[in-house]
Amino acid sequence: MIAQVGVIVHVRNTLVACAAEGARYAANADRTPADGAARTTALVAETLSADVASRVDARRVVVDGVTMVEVEVTATLPLVG
């Protein structure tokens, strides 16, 4: 039980870090949200597995008048035996 919680927390934190890096990448002047989604997908595949992230969406959003990039990762959590 404790090991399962540890795996879930690790996977969640890794996905958040991958999404944040993808958003930073897409926020560069010469990049698009699609570039950020591709970067996030590549990072997830590199750090966890290509099968973990079932969907990665990126889009520009405006928060308090500031344009930002939002990356959303939909994933299945692995189960430990």
ZIZI-V925180 format. One record per helix or strand of 3 or more residues. SS is the DSSP state (hx for helix, st for strand). FROM is the first residue (numbers start at 1). TO is the last residue. Records with the same first field share a line. If there is no record, write none. Layout:
BEGIN
SS->FROM-TO / FROM-TO
END
This chain:
BEGIN
hx->2-26 / 33-47
st->53-63 / 66-75
END
